[in-house]
Amino acid sequence: MSERHRLRSLLRLAYMNGVVPMRTQPLYLLSVLASPLSFLFFVTIASGGVLLLYGIAGGMVLTVLSIGTSLQTDMSHYRSDLKFQDVIVASPVEAPIYVAGFALSELIYSIPGLAVFIVLWAINAPVTLMAGLTIVGVLFIVWGFSSALGFTLATYFADVRETFVFSSLVSLGLSVLPPVYYPITSIPATFRWLAYLSPTTYAAFLLQGAFGLKSVPLSDGLVDWGVLIAASVALLVIAGLKARWRDP
């Protein structure tokens, strides 16, 4: 399969599962924003506005994380209900192109939701080039590892209804329990070590630094980037080794 055909296949998959749903049912976009904006609202109200920027940073992380893990539901639907994956397996399209196409479709689908949080960020915090690059880099990595996780889980579920449960649990478990919507100092010191087990904690640290909410020394920033990248690589490797491309 030539590089030209690979690119065409990737873009067609992204269009099919990303652009088409937005055109046919725009209300689906509200589901992308429902949880992130709800948590932002309650965090802001409960803190009297003090945690607004924390909530915006958390909303960005949850938006990208949710669309990455929702890959689990979409791919399970195409595999189990529509038998579309069987067609792809029998075609010249390789597994990485198939997965990348669907992952890209989810990213496209998240753009309107992310735009809302970017506008909120621009209104409430200083906008700098470095902050913008940090936000893009962090969200790109979060999208990568959440998509890898979503794909791996999708290959192990035969019933699409099961994926709705696990997708929500994974998304909330990685974005609400860790200090994504609030500072880590809000967690009792005894349990704070648990937060460091989640890669989204390090993503939040970087975004909070970009928003000017905390000072991030170079050494701490390098650790945050290193852990985030390492976790992403690990999940991508697991997806490549453990995901079941063909049904047994």
C-alpha positions in Angstrom: 0.0 0.0 0.0 1.5 3.3 -1.1 1.9 6.3 1.2 -0.6 8.2 -0.9 -3.2 5.5 -0.3 -2.4 5.3 3.4 -3.0 9.0 3.8 -6.2 8.9 1.7 -7.5 6.0 3.9 -6.6 7.8 7.1 -8.4 11.0 6.0 -11.5 9.1 4.8 -11.8 7.4 8.2 -11.3 10.7 10.0 -14.0 12.3 7.8 -16.4 9.4 8.2 -16.3 9.3 12.0 -15.5 12.9 12.7 -16.9 15.3 10.2 -20.0 13.4 9.1 -21.5 13.1 12.7 -20.9 16.8 13.3 -22.8 17.6 10.0 -25.7 15.2 10.5 -26.2 15.7 14.2 -24.6 18.9 15.6 -26.3 18.2 19.0 -23.7 15.4 19.6 -21.2 18.2 20.2 -23.0 19.1 23.3 -22.2 15.7 24.8 -18.5 16.5 24.4 -18.9 19.7 26.5 -21.4 18.4 29.0 -19.1 16.9 31.6 -16.2 19.4 31.3 -18.5 22.4 31.5 -20.5 20.9 34.4 -17.3 20.3 36.5 -16.1 23.8 35.6 -19.4 25.3 36.7 -19.5 23.5 40.1 -15.8 24.0 40.8 -16.1 27.7 40.1 -19.3 28.2 42.1 -18.0 26.2 45.1 -14.7 28.1 45.2 -16.3 31.5 44.6 -14.4 31.9 41.4 -11.0 31.2 42.9 -10.6 27.9 41.0 -11.9 29.2 37.7 -8.6 28.8 35.8 -8.0 25.4 37.4 -11.5 24.5 36.0 -10.6 25.8 32.6 -7.4 23.7 32.5 -9.3 20.7 33.8 -11.9 21.2 31.2 -9.3 21.1 28.4 -7.8 17.9 29.8 -11.2 16.2 30.3 -12.4 17.2 26.8 -9.5 15.6 25.1 -9.4 12.6 27.5 -13.1 12.0 26.9 -12.8 12.0 23.1 -9.8 9.7 23.3 -11.5 7.1 25.6 -14.7 7.4 23.5 -12.7 5.8 20.7 -13.5 2.6 22.7 -17.2 3.0 22.1 -16.9 4.0 18.4 -14.6 1.2 17.5 -16.6 -1.4 19.4 -19.7 -0.2 17.5 -17.9 -0.5 14.1 -16.4 -3.8 15.0 -19.3 -5.6 16.7 -22.5 -4.0 15.3 -21.5 -3.0 11.8 -18.7 -5.6 11.3 -16.7 -2.8 9.7 -13.4 -3.9 11.2 -13.8 -7.2 9.4 -13.9 -5.4 6.1 -10.8 -3.4 7.1 -9.0 -6.5 8.1 -9.7 -8.1 4.7 -8.6 -4.9 2.9 -5.1 -3.5 2.3 -5.6 -0.9 5.1 -3.2 -1.7 8.0 -4.2 -1.6 11.6 -2.2 1.5 12.5 -3.9 3.5 9.7 -7.3 2.3 10.8 -6.7 3.3 14.5 -5.0 6.6 13.5 -7.9 7.5 11.3 -10.4 6.9 14.1 -8.3 8.7 16.6 -8.0 11.7 14.3 -11.7 11.7 13.8 -12.2 12.0 17.6 -9.7 14.9 17.7 -11.6 16.7 14.9 -14.8 16.1 16.9 -13.3 17.7 19.9 -12.2 21.0 18.2 -15.5 22.9 18.8 -15.4 21.9 22.5 -11.8 22.9 22.9 -12.5 26.2 21.2 -14.9 27.1 24.1 -12.2 26.5 26.7 -9.6 28.3 24.6 -11.8 31.4 24.5 -12.4 31.1 28.3 -8.6 30.9 28.8 -7.9 33.9 26.6 -10.5 35.9 28.5 -9.3 35.0 32.0 -5.5 34.6 31.7 -2.5 36.1 29.9 -2.0 34.6 26.4 1.6 34.0 25.4 3.2 31.9 22.7 4.9 29.7 25.2 1.6 29.0 27.0 -0.1 28.2 23.8 2.6 25.8 22.7 2.5 24.1 26.1 -1.3 23.7 25.9 -1.1 22.2 22.4 1.7 19.8 23.3 0.0 18.6 26.5 -3.4 18.1 24.9 -1.8 16.3 21.9 -0.1 13.8 24.3 -3.2 13.3 26.3 -5.1 12.6 23.1 -2.4 10.1 22.1 -2.4 8.0 25.3 -6.2 8.2 25.8 -6.7 7.0 22.2 -4.3 4.1 22.7 -6.1 3.2 25.9 -9.5 3.5 24.2 -8.5 1.3 21.3 -7.0 -1.4 23.5 -10.1 -1.6 25.6 -12.3 -1.6 22.5 -10.7 -4.8 21.2 -11.7 -6.7 24.4 -15.4 -5.9 24.6 -18.0 -7.8 22.5 -21.0 -5.7 23.7 -21.0 -2.0 22.9 -23.0 -1.3 26.1 -20.1 -2.4 28.2 -17.9 0.3 26.7 -20.2 3.1 27.9 -19.6 2.0 31.5 -15.8 1.6 31.2 -15.4 4.7 29.0 -17.1 6.9 31.6 -15.3 5.3 34.5 -11.8 5.7 32.9 -12.5 9.2 31.8 -13.7 10.4 35.2 -11.1 8.4 37.1 -8.3 10.1 35.2 -9.8 13.6 35.3 -11.8 14.1 38.5 -10.0 12.1 41.2 -6.5 13.4 40.2 -5.9 17.1 40.8 -7.0 18.2 37.3 -9.8 20.6 38.3 -8.1 21.8 41.5 -4.6 22.2 43.1 -2.9 19.1 44.4 -2.6 20.8 47.8 -6.3 20.2 48.2 -5.6 16.5 48.6 -4.6 15.4 52.1 -0.9 14.7 52.2 -1.5 11.1 53.2 -3.3 10.3 50.0 -1.4 12.7 47.7 0.9 9.9 46.4 -2.1 8.4 44.7 -2.5 11.4 42.5 1.0 11.0 41.1 0.0 7.6 39.7 -2.2 9.3 37.0 -0.5 10.8 33.9 -3.2 13.4 33.8 -1.8 14.9 37.0 1.4 15.8 35.2 -0.7 17.2 32.3 -2.6 19.4 34.7 0.7 20.6 36.3 1.9 21.8 33.0 -1.3 23.5 32.0 -1.5 25.1 35.4 2.0 26.4 34.9 1.1 27.7 31.5 -1.9 29.5 33.0 0.3 31.2 35.5 -1.3 29.4 38.5 1.9 28.0 39.8 5.6 28.4 39.3 7.1 25.4 37.5 10.9 25.2 37.8 12.7 23.8 34.8 13.6 20.6 36.6 9.9 20.0 37.6 8.7 20.8 34.1 11.1 18.3 32.6 9.9 15.7 35.1 6.3 16.5 34.2 7.0 16.2 30.4 9.0 13.1 30.9 6.4 11.2 32.9 3.6 12.3 30.5 5.6 11.2 27.5 6.7 7.9 29.1 3.1 7.0 30.1 2.0 7.7 26.6 4.7 5.6 25.0 3.9 2.8 27.4 0.2 2.8 26.5 1.0 3.0 22.8 3.3 -0.1 23.2 0.6 -1.9 25.1 -1.9 -1.1 22.4 0.5 -2.4 19.8 1.2 -5.6 21.7 -2.0 -6.5 23.5 -4.8 -5.1 21.4 -6.6 -7.8 19.4 -6.8 -6.7 15.8 -8.5 -9.9 14.6 -11.1 -11.8 16.6 -9.9 -15.1 17.9 
